[in-house]
Amino acid sequence: MGNHQSPAFFGYLHSFRGFAIINIAAIHVFGFSIFSMPGADFNKISYPNIVNEILFHNSTIYFAVISGILFTLILKQKGYKSFYLNKIKYVLFPYIFLTLIFSIFDNQAQGFFVPYKEWSLYFKNLISNFIYGRAIFVFWYMPVLFFLYLITPLLDYVLNKLKGGKWIMWLIILTPLVVRRIELMEPGSLDSLQLKTMIYFTGAYAAGMYFASNIETNLQWINRNKWLLIILTVILSIGLFYAAYNKIDRFGFFSLMSTLYYIQKIVLTGLALLFFKTLGQMQPRWLRLVADHSFTIYFLHVFFLIVLIGPFSALFQYQKIYPFNGILSALLLLFLTIALCIVTAVVFKKIFGKYSRMFVGS
């Protein structure tokens, strides 16, 4: 399986984590940018929005996969006590801290970051915001992530100790092909923890654990078949475009687009890991910086995006170089959003030292 202690080994996984968080931030930055352009209509089919969705929607799968990989390759060796203490201090604590802050705002109000008029409403909604990840819309994934942490010992037992466990893992990995996730904007998406969504991301998490159990062999297989996987990615992306444009999705309980997105992002995960692996010790330094602050970026990027989108409105409305003004403005907005998250993490580290991770995740 190679030397797990080599810088190159850790480097390509770290680069992938940076790649994952950029994709997660991008879906929101480009989405807000598209609907800030002249003539944008949320209710109409938009080619830019379809492309944005194809490129970045369901990028949270990358996060789930890399979490499974890192557990199998690194965190498992430190024992479950260390694993859970780490997650409590550096994932749960910042989630609690930032939920306390963002719960000041009424997430049911028109617009973003509208404070409650009465403190009683803050305390009334605080517990549900913790449980369901409602304090800010990207926090929906946190209860799912905590669920994945809780079932990690069970998945590890199935993979490594249970007779026939590898076949069961394959069944878990393939379950999202028929069990769809609940989309954030669909009716009822905030009503419960949604077991379907947890099952969906359990598949991706299990895929990471399974992949990492024999990672060098699996990477070699991807390398031998990379062109077939690239072609498959193109076909899946064309299928997603066709389905989105023609509004083809639901067949009873089955969601065609949810299935296509799952396969697409799993295949892209393998190709991205192979790409970063081939870089060896030439991993981009800037991507390492992004990866170092991945949780801070996840927690805070929407806040800074909303803060910046207003000042950027003039650039989005500038039509002399349309549509290039939108593309350039969106890229600049993505850069500044991520940069402000990193600056925030640096400031917290200056103030709180090693304890800063317990407030903002890095």
N, C-alpha and C positions, 0 to 999 in steps of 0.2 A: 504493500500500500504506500510505500514511500516513507520518507522521513517527515513525520508530523511536526518536527520542531524547526524545520528549515524556514527561513524568511519567505522563500518563494511559495511554500505550501500555504502558510497563513496569509500571504499577500494576495493571492488570487481569490481566496474566499472573502477577504476584507474588501477587495475591489468590487466583488459582486454585491456585497452589502451596500456599498456606495451607489452602484448602478441601480439597485432596487429602490433606494429611497429617492433618488432623482426621478425615477419613473413615477413613484407615488406622488411626489410633489408636482410633477409635470401635468398629470391628468387634471389637477385642480387649477393650476396656473393657466394652462392653455384653455381649459373650459371657461374660466372667468374671462379670459382675454377674448375668446370668440364671441361671447355674449356682450362684450363691451364695444364691439365693432358696429359701424353704422348699419342700420337696417336689420340687426340681429333679432330673431324671433325664437324664443325658447320652444314654441309649440310647432315649429316647422322643421322639416328635414334639412340639415345643413351638412354639406360635404366636409367642411373643415372639422365639424364636431364628430362626424362619423370616423374620420381619419384619426382624430385625437383619441376616440374610444378604442379603435383597433390597436393603436400603438401602446396605449397606457392603461386602459381599463383592466381591472383585476390584477394590477401589478402587486397587490398585497399578497398574491400567491408567491411572488419572489421572496417576500419576508418570511412566509410560512416555511418554504422550502429551506432557506438558509438557516432558519432556527433549528429545523430537524437535522441538517447536516452538522451544524456546530455542536449540537448535543452529542451526537454519535461519535464525532471525531475528537472533541476536546472536553466538553463539560461532563460527560459521563464518567470519565476517568477521575474526576475530582470528587465523585460521590454525590448522592442525592441531597445530602444536607447542604453542601456547598452550592449545588444547583439552585435549590429553593431559596436559600439565604440571598444569593445573588439576585434572583428574580424579585424577591420581596424588596430589597434595598434599592435596586436600580431600575425596576420597571413599575412595581406596584406603588412605591412611595412617590415617585414623580407623577404618576397618574393621579394619586390622591391629591397631591399638592396642587396640580394644575386644574383638577376638577373643582377643587375649592375655589380657585380663582375664576375660572370660566363659568361657574354656576351662578355668578353674579348676574349674568346676562340671560334674558328670556329667549330660549331657543325656539319658542313658538311665535315670536313677534315677527312682524314684517321688517326685513333688513337684518343686518348682523350687529351683534354686540350692543343690543338695546338693553340697558339695565332694568331689573325689576323695580317697579314703583314702590313695592312694599317688601321689607326684609322677611316677612313671614312666608312669602312665596319662594324666596331663596332657600329657606330651611325646609319648606314643604317638598321641593323638587330635588334637594341635594342627594338624598339616598337613591332615588331612582336614577339620577345622573351617574352615580357611582356604579350601580348594578348594570345599567344598560348602555353606558358610554354615551350619554346624551349631552354632556356639557358643551361639546362642540362636535360637529358632525363626523369628523374623522376618528373620534374616540370610539366609534362603534366596534372597531377591531379589537380593542383592549379586552373586553370580556371574552371574546373568542380566543385571544392569545392566552389568557389565564386558564381557560378550559384546556387548551393544548398542553400547557405546563402540567396541569393536574393529571392528564391521562398519559403523560410521557412514560412513567414506569410501566404502565400496562402495554403500551406500544413496544417498549423495549423488551418486555418479557415475551410478547408474541413474536417479535423478530428474531430474538436470540436464544430463547429457551423452550418455547412451545414447539412440539412436534408438528411439522407442517405449517409452522408459523409464517414462513416466507410467502406461502400461497394465500394465507389470510391477509398478510400485508398488501399483496397485490389486489385483493378484493377491496380493501380499504382505499387503496390508491385509485382504483377505478370507480369507486362509488360515486364521486362527483360527476361522472358522465351521465348519471340518471337522477341524482339528487342535486337540485339547483340551489344556489345561494339566494338569499333575499337581497334585492337591490335596494340601495339607500333611499331612492326616490319613490319606490312603489308604495301604494297604500298599505298601512299596517306594519311598515318596516320597523317602527319604533315601539310596537306593542309588547314585544317579548324578546327574550334572548335568541329566539329563532334557532332551534335545533338543526334545521336544514343547513343554515349557514355554518354552524360548528362542524357538521359532518363534512361539508364541502372543503373547508380548510384543513380538517383532519387528514383528508386525502393528500393535500399538498405537503403537510408536515410529515406524514408517513413516507411520502415519496423522498423527502430529504433524508430521513433516517435510513431508508432502504438504500438509496444511492450512495450514502456515505459508508455503508457497511462493506462496500468493495469499490471504493471510489476510483482507484487507478484503473481497474478493469473496465468500469463503466465509462470513464472518460476516453479510454482507448476505443471502446465500441462507438461512442459518439464521433470520435475523430474519423473512424473508418466509414461512417455513414453520414458525415456532416452534410454532404450535398443533397442527399435524400431528405434530411431533416430541414434543410433550407427550403427545398422545393415544397415540402409539407407545410412549412410556415407560410409560404406565399399562398398556397392553396387555401389554407385555413383563413388567412387574412382576406382573400377574395370572397370566400364564403361568408365571412362576417360582414363585409361591405354589402354584399347582395342581400343578406338577411336584414341588415339594419335599414337599408334603403327601401326595401319592400315590406318592412315591418312584419317579418316572419320570425316568430319566436316560440310561442306556447303551443304545445300539443298536449292538452290535459295538464298533468303534473310535470311534464317534461319541458325543459327550456333548451331549444336548439342553440341559442347564443351563449348561454351559460356553459354548455358543454364545449362549444367551439373555443370559447375564451380559455377554458381550463386546459384543453389540449395545447392550444397555441402558447400559453404562458409556460407550461411545463417543458415543451420543446425548446422554447427560447431560453429557459433556464439552463438546459444542458448546453446549448450553443454558446451562451454567454460565459458559463464556467469554463468551457474549453478554450474560448478566446483568451480569457484572463490567465488561464493556466499556461498557455503558450507564451505569454509575455515574461514568464519566469520572474526574475527579480527586477524587471523593468516596469513594474506597476506604476501607473500615474500617481504622482505625489498628491495632486489636488484631489484625486478620487479617494485616497486614503484619508485626507482631512474630512471629506464629506462622510465617509464611513465611520470615522471616529465619533461623529456627532449625529449618527443616524436617528437615534431615538429622540434627541432634541428637535431635529428637523421634523420628525413625524408629529411630535406633540405641538409644535409652534408654527409650522409653515402656513397653515390657514390663517392664523392670527395676523402674521405679517403680510400675507397676500391681501387680506381685506384692508389693512392699513394703507397699503401701497396702491391698490386698484383705483382709488379716487384720484390721486395726483397723476396717475397714468392715463386718465380718461381723455385728456387732450391729445395725447399721442395716438390713442386708438381712433379718435375721431378725425385725425389729420388725413385728408383724402388725396393730397397731391401725389403721394407715392403709394397709394392703396394698390394691392393689399400688403405691400412690403412693410408698411408702418406697423401693421398688426403683428407680423412675424417677428420683426426686430424688437418691438416693444414687449412681446410675450417672452422672448428669450432673455431680454434684460430683466424683466420682472421675475423670471425664474431664478436668475443669478442673484438678484438682490434679496429675494425671499430666503433662499438658502443661506446667503451670506449673513443676513441679520440673525438667523437662527444660530449660526456658528458664533457670531459676535456675542450673542446673549449667553451662550454656554461658556465662552471665555470670561465674560464679566462675572458670572456666577462662580466660576472656578477661582477667580481672583479674590472674591469675597469669602467663599465658603471652603475653598481648598478641595480636598478629596471628597468632601461631603456634597459637593455640587451635583454629583450624579443622582443624589437622592431627591433633588429638587427639579432638575430639568433633563435628567437621563444621560448627561455626559459632562 
